[in-house]
Amino acid sequence: MVRDFVVNLHDLPRQEGAHIHIERDVEAPGDMRVGMIGVKPGSQLHLDVDLTSASEGVYVSGTVTGQIQGECARCLSDISYSDTQPLGELAYYPERLKAILADDEENDPSDYAHISGETVDVEPMVRDALLVALPLTPLCQPECKGLCPVCGLRLDDLPADHHHAATPAAGDDIFSELERALLADSAPESVGSPQSASTEPRAQRRQHQQEQYVHGSAQEGDQQ
């Protein structure tokens, strides 16, 4: 397993339609995380991708599989599962990217995958694919009842008639402060946060590219 997300394009002819296939296991970095859930740091990310030459760059398609871990937002139980997400994005040739950026001064170069020399860094694609698929409110199970506000035990592990002789007044129980802390921690990860907003234009462009290249390939196959 390697740490390098950079793929060498030396063996890929620039002729439009030429393609190569690559499978690689990459070590997950420690910052692929949103709130209470993310990719397990140091775990194996399996890349299974096709690189296809296009007129404007190289189209990267395929899948990435990684190990997700986190905590349930209701009961704080550990969450762990394997997730596979599709990849599909065009990495632009330098000259084409330069023209795109020149058309609009507000364009951010970091929003575009691009080719540097004979290599392309697929980490931003992998990051976007996995993080966008993470739940905003991770749950160990959809029906999770959370924690007892008095004793702090997991309600799903307790009998149905679990109760206490006296319950604390609203806002005085031992979990009120924890709840406020969790809400404060999750606030920056809301839908309108800078991180989620920064992925939206790229995600929309990626969807358009997938439609363009996947549907275009299908039409070429029908004509043949």
Backbone torsions as a table, in degrees:
resi	resn	phi	psi	omega
1	MET	NA	134.3	-177.7
2	VAL	-114.7	168.2	-179.9
3	ARG	-100.0	-3.0	-168.0
4	ASP	-92.2	121.2	174.5
5	PHE	-91.6	-1.2	-176.5
6	VAL	-82.6	124.8	-178.4
7	VAL	-105.1	131.0	179.6
8	ASN	-82.5	130.9	-178.4
9	LEU	-102.6	14.7	-175.9
10	HIS	-57.9	-36.9	-176.6
11	ASP	-88.2	2.8	-179.4
12	LEU	-99.2	111.8	176.7
13	PRO	-61.5	147.9	-179.1
14	ARG	-79.8	-8.5	178.4
15	GLN	-57.6	130.5	-176.4
16	GLU	-59.8	129.9	-179.4
17	GLY	99.6	-17.5	177.5
18	ALA	-67.1	145.6	-178.0
19	HIS	-150.3	157.8	173.2
20	ILE	-135.6	156.6	179.8
21	HIS	-114.2	137.8	-178.8
22	ILE	-134.5	133.9	169.7
23	GLU	-121.6	134.7	-175.2
24	ARG	-154.8	143.1	173.3
25	ASP	-103.5	124.8	-175.5
26	VAL	-122.7	142.8	178.1
27	GLU	-76.8	128.4	-178.2
28	ALA	-71.1	133.8	175.7
29	PRO	-70.9	170.9	-174.2
30	GLY	-87.8	0.0	-174.2
31	ASP	-115.3	17.5	175.3
32	MET	-86.5	79.4	-171.9
33	ARG	-151.1	147.0	174.1
34	VAL	-133.6	111.1	179.0
35	GLY	62.9	-119.1	-173.2
36	MET	-93.4	7.0	-175.7
37	ILE	-147.9	151.7	179.2
38	GLY	-177.4	-175.3	177.2
39	VAL	-74.6	134.2	-178.7
40	LYS	-62.5	120.4	-179.2
41	PRO	-60.4	134.8	178.7
42	GLY	80.3	-3.8	179.3
43	SER	-77.7	173.3	-176.7
44	GLN	-87.9	126.6	170.0
45	LEU	-104.9	123.3	-179.0
46	HIS	-100.2	119.0	178.0
47	LEU	-100.6	129.3	176.6
48	ASP	-131.4	95.1	-168.7
49	VAL	-131.6	153.3	170.3
50	ASP	-111.4	136.2	176.4
51	LEU	-112.6	119.0	-174.9
52	THR	-121.7	126.5	178.3
53	SER	-69.0	133.8	177.1
54	ALA	-130.5	172.9	-176.1
55	SER	-65.1	-32.1	-175.8
56	GLU	-102.0	-8.5	-177.8
57	GLY	169.1	-145.3	179.7
58	VAL	-123.1	124.4	-179.9
59	TYR	-88.7	122.6	-179.0
60	VAL	-102.5	119.1	-179.8
61	SER	-134.6	158.2	179.3
62	GLY	142.8	-144.7	-178.2
63	THR	-141.2	158.4	170.7
64	VAL	-130.2	134.9	179.5
65	THR	-120.8	130.5	-178.6
66	GLY	-143.8	166.4	179.2
67	GLN	-96.4	122.4	-178.8
68	ILE	-101.4	137.9	176.3
69	GLN	-142.2	151.5	179.4
70	GLY	-178.4	-158.5	-179.6
71	GLU	-129.2	144.8	176.3
72	CYS	-66.4	133.5	-178.1
73	ALA	-71.6	-15.0	-178.9
74	ARG	-100.6	-43.9	-174.9
75	CYS	-117.8	-2.7	177.8
76	LEU	66.8	15.8	174.9
77	SER	-69.6	153.7	178.8
78	ASP	-68.4	142.5	175.8
79	ILE	-121.6	133.8	179.1
80	SER	-150.8	128.4	177.4
81	TYR	-160.3	160.1	176.4
82	SER	-93.0	139.0	-177.6
83	ASP	-133.2	135.4	176.6
84	THR	-118.3	127.5	-178.8
85	GLN	-127.6	147.2	179.9
86	PRO	-76.4	149.0	173.2
87	LEU	-113.6	142.2	176.6
88	GLY	-171.1	96.0	-177.0
89	GLU	-154.4	146.5	179.6
90	LEU	-91.7	124.5	172.7
91	ALA	-94.4	118.7	-170.9
92	TYR	-81.6	145.2	168.9
93	TYR	-65.2	149.3	-176.0
94	PRO	-54.4	-42.0	-177.4
95	GLU	-67.2	-35.2	179.1
96	ARG	-71.5	-40.5	178.3
97	LEU	-63.5	-39.7	178.5
98	LYS	-59.6	-40.9	179.3
99	ALA	-67.2	-39.1	179.0
100	ILE	-63.3	-44.6	-178.9
101	LEU	-67.9	-31.5	179.5
102	ALA	-70.8	-26.8	-178.7
103	ASP	-69.9	-27.6	-177.8
104	ASP	-148.1	115.5	-177.0
105	GLU	-65.8	-18.5	-179.1
106	GLU	-82.4	-8.8	177.8
107	ASN	-65.0	134.8	179.8
108	ASP	-100.1	120.9	-179.1
109	PRO	-56.4	-30.8	-178.1
110	SER	-70.1	-13.3	178.5
111	ASP	-81.7	-6.7	-175.2
112	TYR	-118.6	128.6	170.5
113	ALA	-69.8	141.3	-177.3
114	HIS	-147.7	161.4	-179.4
115	ILE	-95.8	134.0	177.5
116	SER	-120.3	111.5	-175.5
117	GLY	65.4	-117.9	176.9
118	GLU	-115.0	29.7	-178.7
119	THR	-134.6	159.2	172.8
120	VAL	-136.7	133.6	179.2
121	ASP	-92.3	113.8	-176.7
122	VAL	-93.2	1.7	-178.7
123	GLU	-58.3	-44.8	178.8
124	PRO	-59.1	-36.4	177.7
125	MET	-65.6	-45.4	-179.8
126	VAL	-62.9	-43.8	-179.6
127	ARG	-60.6	-48.5	-179.3
128	ASP	-61.2	-45.1	-176.7
129	ALA	-60.9	-44.0	-176.5
130	LEU	-78.1	-42.2	-175.4
131	LEU	-71.6	-37.8	179.6
132	VAL	-62.9	-28.8	-177.9
133	ALA	-82.8	-9.6	-178.7
134	LEU	-71.2	143.8	179.1
135	PRO	-71.9	141.3	176.9
136	LEU	-68.5	-32.4	176.8
137	THR	-125.0	89.8	-177.7
138	PRO	-68.3	136.5	179.6
139	LEU	-129.6	143.3	176.6
140	CYS	-68.5	-30.0	173.0
141	GLN	-159.5	150.1	-175.0
142	PRO	-56.8	-32.0	-176.5
143	GLU	-93.8	15.1	-177.7
144	CYS	-54.8	129.7	-177.9
145	LYS	-90.3	-9.1	179.0
146	GLY	86.1	-153.2	-176.3
147	LEU	-109.9	148.8	172.9
148	CYS	-65.8	126.4	-176.5
149	PRO	-69.4	-10.9	-178.2
150	VAL	-98.5	-54.3	-175.4
151	CYS	-99.2	-16.2	177.0
152	GLY	83.1	5.4	178.5
153	LEU	-82.0	155.5	-179.0
154	ARG	-70.4	121.9	-174.2
155	LEU	-62.9	-32.7	-179.9
156	ASP	-68.2	-17.6	179.0
157	ASP	-94.5	-2.6	-176.0
158	LEU	-105.4	157.1	177.2
159	PRO	-64.1	157.6	-176.5
160	ALA	-61.6	-28.8	-178.1
161	ASP	-93.1	17.3	-179.7
162	HIS	-60.2	130.2	177.8
163	HIS	-160.1	172.2	177.4
164	HIS	-126.2	150.9	-176.4
165	ALA	-59.7	-36.8	179.3
166	ALA	-138.0	142.2	179.2
167	THR	-113.1	144.0	-179.0
168	PRO	-69.7	156.2	176.6
169	ALA	-64.8	154.3	-178.7
170	ALA	-55.8	129.2	178.6
171	GLY	90.5	-6.0	-178.2
172	ASP	-104.8	-7.5	-176.7
173	ASP	-74.6	167.2	-171.9
174	ILE	-70.9	-11.3	-177.2
175	PHE	-103.6	-2.6	179.4
176	SER	-62.7	-44.3	179.6
177	GLU	-65.2	-39.4	177.7
178	LEU	-62.8	-42.2	179.9
179	GLU	-62.9	-43.0	178.8
180	ARG	-63.5	-38.4	179.2
181	ALA	-65.8	-41.8	179.5
182	LEU	-64.7	-41.2	178.7
183	LEU	-64.3	-39.1	178.9
184	ALA	-66.0	-39.2	-180.0
185	ASP	-68.1	-34.4	-175.7
186	SER	-85.9	-13.1	-177.0
187	ALA	-57.2	-44.4	-179.3
188	PRO	-65.3	-16.2	-178.0
189	GLU	-96.4	15.2	179.5
190	SER	-67.0	172.8	-174.6
191	VAL	-60.1	-32.4	-177.3
192	GLY	-91.2	10.6	-177.2
193	SER	-71.1	158.2	-180.0
194	PRO	-57.3	-38.4	-176.8
195	GLN	-65.8	-47.3	-178.2
196	SER	-69.1	-35.7	-180.0
197	ALA	-66.0	-35.0	-176.6
198	SER	-69.3	-23.1	-178.8
199	THR	-86.5	-16.8	-174.3
200	GLU	-64.9	-50.9	179.8
201	PRO	-60.2	-39.7	-179.3
202	ARG	-66.7	-39.4	179.8
203	ALA	-65.7	-40.9	178.5
204	GLN	-64.6	-42.4	179.3
205	ARG	-65.2	-38.6	179.8
206	ARG	-63.4	-40.7	178.9
207	GLN	-63.5	-42.0	178.3
208	HIS	-62.8	-41.2	179.8
209	GLN	-66.0	-38.4	178.3
210	GLN	-62.2	-43.6	178.5
211	GLU	-63.5	-41.4	-177.5
212	GLN	-65.1	-49.2	-173.2
213	TYR	-82.3	-38.6	179.6
214	VAL	-68.9	-46.5	179.9
215	HIS	-68.9	-34.6	178.5
216	GLY	-64.7	-39.5	178.4
217	SER	-65.6	-38.1	180.0
218	ALA	-65.4	-39.7	179.2
219	GLN	-66.3	-39.4	177.9
220	GLU	-62.4	-38.1	178.7
221	GLY	-65.0	-38.0	179.5
222	ASP	-66.4	-38.1	-178.4
223	GLN	-68.6	-32.0	179.3
224	GLN	-75.0	NA	NA
